[in-house]
Each structure stands twice: as structure tokens, then as C-alpha cells.
């Protein structure tokens, strides 16, 4: 099995798990770090295992959070995304899925999008990001569509003020 690398913004000690931590590095820096990790891994099989490993670090959602309101439409797997707004105007996301690879994709999305301002979220070009990571060419059309459904949900939440 390939080497397990820490992903900025993902894991039990990250800002995703501790919402009182200082803000994460810029989106560009988080993307640079993630791209470097993917480059070290080399072939897609190693990257695939790594993505699955990232998903193992996600905190599970409660049964109440696995609601229809939190379900992401357009995904082949069951996917739930919870959005929380902070007093600082940043949005924090938590998510879960019944599929291992999708949990890993959620972890990547959380590392890039969580604990960001709506402007930062809306300013990230998701297609270019996933092309840079090699995800668009490596995922099936169905998984790729699901990934972009999750991104659209995150973007929609960033466009809509939370109650």
C-alpha cells in the first residue's frame, strides 16, 4: 500500500474537526499542497487508495443530519452535506456517504471549501481544480457528475445566506 500523507484541512486535528482553530491556508495553498501529494503518489491506483484513506478521517454525521434536506441530489451514492455558518462569515461543511471513494472525494472538497468565505468558495474554479488533480479523467462519468453535484450544492449554499 502507498504512503499515507497528511492532507491540509482534513483529519481529526484539522480545522474541519475543530471549528475554533485559526482559518486554513488559502485555497490556492491548499490546492498546491493537495496537488503535490497527488504527484508524489504517481499512478491513479495509488491516488484512488489515498482518496479512500482520506474518507476514513471524516467524522460521521448523526442520523438526524442524514436527512432529506441534507441529501445531495445528482449523486449515484447516498451523499449528505451539512453547512454551518460562523459568526466570522465563513462556511463550514461536513459530509458523509455510503461509498468509500465518495467519502474521500467529500474529504477533498471539505479541505478546499470548508472554513472559507462565500467569496472564496465562489471564486474557486472547480473544473480546473479537479483537472489539476487528475480527478476528472480518472473518475467514471457517474462519479464525476456526483462530484460536481456536491460542488454545486456547496456553491449554492455560499450564494444563499444561512438562517
N, C-alpha and C positions, 0 to 999 in steps of 0.2 A: 504494500500500500504506500502511496505517496506521502510526502512530508506534510504535516498539518501546520499551516501558517496562520497566525492570528490575523483577523480582518478588522481594520479600524471600524469602530462603531458597531461591531457585532460581538456578542458574547456576554457572559454573566457579569463581567465587570465594566461593560461599556456604558455609554450614556443612554443606550436604549433600555437597559435594565435599571439604570439609576438616573431618573429624570432630574435629579438635583445636581448632577455633575455639570461641569462647565460645557459650553457648546462644543460640538465636534469640530474637527478641522473643516476647512471649506470643502464644498462639493468637489471642486477640481482636485484638491489634495486627496480626498477620499477615493476618487476615481483613479488618480495616478497610482495610489498605493494598491488598490484592488487590481488594476491592470498589471502592475509589476508582479504581484502574487500569481496571477494567471500565467504570465510569461514564464515564471520560474517553473511552473508545473509542466509546461510543454504541451503534450498531446491532449486531445479533448477527453479521453477516457480518465486521465488523472484529474482534469478540471471537473469532470462530472462527479467523481467521488468527493472532491473537495467541496463542491456546491452542496452535496448531500450532507457532508460533515457540518457545514455552516448552519444548515437547518436544524441540526441536533441541539444547537445552542439557544434556539428560540424558547422563550418561556411560553408554556401552553396557555391558551385562553380558557377562561371559565366556561361552563356550559351556558350561562346567561349571555356571554359575549359571542357564542356561536349561534347567533340569531339570524333570522332572515334579513334584518336591517343591516347587519354587518357582512352579509354574504356578498362576494364579488361575482357579478354576472359575467358570462363570457368565458369562464374557465371550465375545462373538462373535469378537473378535480374540484372537490369542495374547498373553497378558499374563503376565509373570513379576515376582514381588516377592520381594526378599531382605530379611530382617530381621536386624539385628545389635544385640546388647545391649552397652551400655557399662558400664564399672565404676561410673559415676555413676548407674546405674539407668535411663538414658534409652535409648529405642529409636531406631535409625537405619534408615531404609528406603532401598532403591534399587530401581528398577524399569525395565522396558523392555516394548515392544510392537512388533508388526509393522505397526501402523496409526499414521499421523502424529497424528491427533486424539487417539487414546488415549494416545500418549506425552505429549501436552500435558496431558491430564487427570491422568496419573501425576505430572507435574511440579507441578501444583496440589496434589495430595494430599501429595506429599513436602514442599512448602512449608508445609503446615498441620500435618502429623503427625510428620515426622521430627525427631529430636533432642528428643523430648518424653518425659515420664514416662508410664507406663501410666495413671495417674490423669488426666493432661491429655488423653491420647488418648481415654479412655473418657468424659470429660466433654464432649467436643465433639459437638453435635447436628448430624450430617451433613446431614440433610434440610433443616433451617433454613439451614445454611451454603450449600448448593447453590441453595436458593430465593433467598437473598440475592444470590448471584452471577448468578442468572438461568439457571443451567445446567439445572435440572430441566425447564423449559419449552422450552428450545432444543434439547435432545438428543432423538434418537429414543428410543423406549421400549427398544429393544435396547441402545443406548449407555448410557442411564440405568441399566438393570439391571446392566450391566457395571461402571459406576461404583460402584454400591452393593455389588457383589460384591467390588470392591477394598477398599472401606471395611470391609466385614465381615471380610475377611482381616486387615486392619490391627488391627481391634478384637480379633479372636480372638488374634492374636499378643500384644497388650497384656494380655490376660487370662491367658495361659499363660506361665509362667516359661520363659525360654530355657535350654537346657542349658549 
